[in-house]
């Protein structure tokens, strides 16, 4: 029997999906989908950065319609079905990658381990970052801009490019506002009130840069004001924000349904019409689900955030002096008053 090993569905060690579903065999299979190229994307994490790298899949599918796309990551949960094979950064998968030939390798991470691995993988063309003398270095001229913004704070602050645009340029493409790709794979039974716009308040920001935190008293006031104007207020967060959200809920009467695994948290955000958040994973989940967004920003360059015309960025009235530090002598986030946030929500989603 002739086995079509160039088919997208071919696995080599187990039956392919068309055979399991329809009992077909290679010679006469109507699902035969020949692969002409093989592309590897290397983007490990954080989760938000993986999500906001997914727009490149749209262009790769256009430019290389017959390509099989592989992706190396720490967070396969957020990768869409447009990726043919997903690999984790574990020894077993690394061995597979080192024994696979690619037409195009896109290493979009500056971590030394990915840069080192990119040098061990066979690829006809390599773009992004590689290792030189044990340190990150651009593989070609397209990655130089992103490389420099990571080396110098002043160049970072002067940057006018969004993160997705930088990713596209590293791959040699022009960014045309291609959207994130994020799939809802699990649904919860939330029982939220009907007939009201749901405003999600994501109260955390992770542990790395706690200077992004908005004061608890401001969250409480905002929740009360939103409820007065007829919005349904939903508190969002993970385990780290659990006690905080419980307190805010008790003092403001805002709805808090608890914290959930990532797959259900994605669906919970999908219940919202708008999300108020600092720079964190929830921001990129909301953008990927095409929600309206009110974004708090103090320490980052506002130009890096692509909101696709569906959001507002609020910053302190005085410039942040933190320069990416994890501590700040001036709590600038307090200067973003709840009244400003309420006005921004109103402009995006009129009250009920």
N, C-alpha and C positions, 0 to 999 in steps of 0.2 A: 504494500500500500504506500502511495506517495503521501508523505507528511509535509504539509506546508508550514515549515518552521518560520517563515517570514510573516505569518499572520499575526495580527495584533492580539488575537485571543489565545494563541499558542502558549502553553505553560512549560511543557517539556517533561514534567514529573507527575502531573495530575491532569485529569480530563479538563478540557476547556469549557467555558460556560455554555456556548452554543450546543456542544454535545450533551451536557448535563440537562439542558432545557428541552432540546429537540431530538436528541439521539443521532445527530448528523455526523458524517465522517468527512475527512479532508477533501477527497477528490471531487465530490459534488456538493460541497457545503455552500449554501447561498449567503452565509455570513462571513465569507472570506474577506479579510480586510488587510491587504498587504502593507507592510511597514517599509518605507523607503529610507527613513533616517531615524537616528536615535539621539535624544537630547537629555542631558542631565542638568538639573537645577540643584545647586547646593545652597540652602538657606535653612539654618538650624533653628533659630529662635532669636528673640523672644516671640511669644505667640502673636502679639500685635504686629511685629515686623514680618512674620510669615504671612499673615492675612493681607497686609498691605503690599506684599510682593505678588500676590495672585493675579493682579491685572496683566502681568506679563504673559500669562497663559493665553489670554485672548489674542495677543499679537502673534505668539508662537503658533497658535492654531491656524491663523490666517496665512502666515508666511511659510509654514511647514505643515500643510494639511495631512501629509502621510507620515508624520513623525510619531514615534512612540516616546512619550515624555516620562522621565523618571525624576523623582525629587527626594533629596536627602534632608531629613529634618528631625528635630526633637519632638515635634507636635503634629503627628499625622492626623489628629482628630479634626483639624481645621482645613485640611487640604481637600479640594473639590474632586469630583469624579472625573474631571478633565485630565487629571494625572493618571497615567496608566499603571505605574508601579511606584510605590512609596517605600523608601528605605529609612531606617533609623541609624543613628550614629552608634552602632554596636559592632563588635568584631566580626560577627557572622555576615552582616550586611556589607561591611567595608571590604571583606574578601570578595564578595560577589562583584562589587563595583570595580575593584582592581583587576578583575578578570573579565570585564565587559568593555567592548569598544564603542565609543560614541562619535558621532559626527560633530556635536557641539556640546561643550561643557560651560555652564554659566555658574561660576562660583561668586555668589553675591554676599558672602560673609568675609569679614576681615579677621576672624578668629584664626589663630595659628594652626589649629588642628585641621580646619577645612582647607586652608592654604597649602598645608603640607600634603594633604590627601589629594588635592587637585593635581599635584605634580606626579602622583603615582598612578593616575587613571589615564588610560589611553583615549585621546580625543583628537580628531582632525583639526578642530579649532577650539581654543580656550579663551574665554573672556571673563572679566571681573578681576579677581585677586588671586595671587599666587604667593609663594614664599621665596624670599631672596635673603641669603645669609641668616636664615632662621626667623625672619621678620616679614610682616605683610608688605606686599608691593603690587602695584597694578600689573595685570597681565598684558594690558595694552592701553592705548591712549584714552579709550572710552571711559576707563575707570579712574582716571586721574583726578577728576573733580570731586568725586565721592571720597577718594583717598585723602585729599587735602582738607576737606571739611572735618575729617576725623582727627587730623594732626594739629590743627590750629583753631583755637576758640574764636579769634577775630574773623577768620575766613568762614567759619561756621555761622557766626552771627550775621555776616554780610550775604550769605547765600540766599538766592531768590527762588530756588527750585524746590518743588515738592518732592517728598520721598519717592512716590511712584515715578515721577519724571526722572529722578536720578537713576532708578532701577532700569528704566527703559533706555536711558542714554548709555548706561554701562553695557547694555546688550546691543547697542548700535541702532536703536530705534528712536523715533520721535514719539513723545507721549501725546496721545489724542484724547485724553480724559477717559481712557478705558476704566471701567468700574472694577472694584473688588469682586471676587467670586467667593461666596460663602453659602453653604447649604445647611438647611435645618433638617437634621436627621432624626430627631426625637421630639415628640410633642408631649407637653404636660397638660394636666387638667387644672387650670389656674382659677377659673370661676371669677374673673374680674367683672366689675360692673359694666353694663352695656350702655351705649349712648353717650359716653364721656371720652374725651381725649385722654389717653394715658401718658403721663409724664414720668419717665424713669429717672430717679436720682441715684446715680452711682457714686457712693460716698467715699470710696477708697482710692488709692493710687499706687499700691504696691509698697515694697519696703526700700527700694533702691534710692528714690528721691522723695523723702517725706515732706520736703518743702513745698510739694504740690498740693498738700492737703488743704481743703477749705474748712474753716472752723465749724465745729458742731453746732454752735448757736446759729450760724447762718443757714445751715441745712434745715434746722427746725423752723426758723422764720420763713424760709422759702416754701417749705412744705405747707405751712399754715396759709400763706398767701395764695398759693396755687389752688388749694382746696376751696378757699373763699370765692375764687373766680370760676369754680365749676369744673376744674380738672380733677381727674383721678390720679392720685400720687402713689407711685410704687417705688419703694426703696430697693436698691440693687447693691450687691456686693458678694464677696466670698466669705470664707471662714474668718479671715482676719478682720472683717468689718461687722461680724455678727453682733457682738455686744453693742457696738456703736449704733447699728441700725435698730436694734431693740430699743435703745434709749430714745432715739429720734422718733420712732413709731409711738412710743408711750407718751411723749411730750407733744407730738404734733398730730396724732391720730392718722398719720400716713400708713398705708398698707405695706406690711413687710411679710413676705412669704417664706423667708429663710434663704439659706445658701444651698447651691446645687452643683452637681458635676457639670463640666463644661458643656456637654451636649444639651442638657436641659437649660443651662444658663443662656445659651444661644436662643433657645425658644422663648425664654422669659423676656429677653430683650426684644424679641420679635413681636411681643404683645404691645410694645410701647409705640406711641406716635412720635415721641421725641425723647431724647436722653440728655440729661445734664451730667457732665463728667469732667474729670481732669484727664490728663494724658495717661492712659492706661489701656489694658486689653479691651475693656468694655467700649472704649471709643471706637476701636477698629471693628469690633463686632457690630456696633450700631451703624457705622458707615457701610460695612458689608451687607447689612440688611436694609440699607437705603432709608434709614430713619433720619429725621431732623435731629440736629446735634447742637447743643450749647456747650462749647469747650472752654474749660478754664486752662489758661496757659500762663506760666510765669518764667520758667527757666529755659525754655526751648525757643528756637527760631520759629515764629508763627508760619513762615512760608513753607515749612516742611509738611504741613498738614493739608491734605487734599480732601475737602468736604463736599466737592461736586455741586456746589451751589445750594446745599441743603443745610447750612449751619451758620453759626456765629461764633467767633473767637473772642472771649473776654479776658482782658489782661489787667493787672493792677494799674492804678493811675500813676504810680511811680515805677520806673524801670527796675526790674529785679537785679540785685547785686550778687546773687548766689554763684553765678558762673558754674552751674552743674554740680555744686556742692550739696551734701546731704544735710547740712545745717545752715540756718540763716539767722543772723542777728536781728534782721528786720522782717517781721512776719507779713510780707507783702500781700499774701493771699487774703488777709483780712480786709484789704482795701477794695476787693470786689464785693460790693454790697448786694444783698438779696434783691433790692429794688431793680438793679441793673439786670440781674438774671431773669427776674419776672418779666421785665420789658422785652428781653430777648426771646423768651418762650412765647410771649404774646405775638411777636412779629412773625414767628415761624408757624405757630398753631394758634389761631384765635380761640379764646375761651369758649367753653360750652354754654 
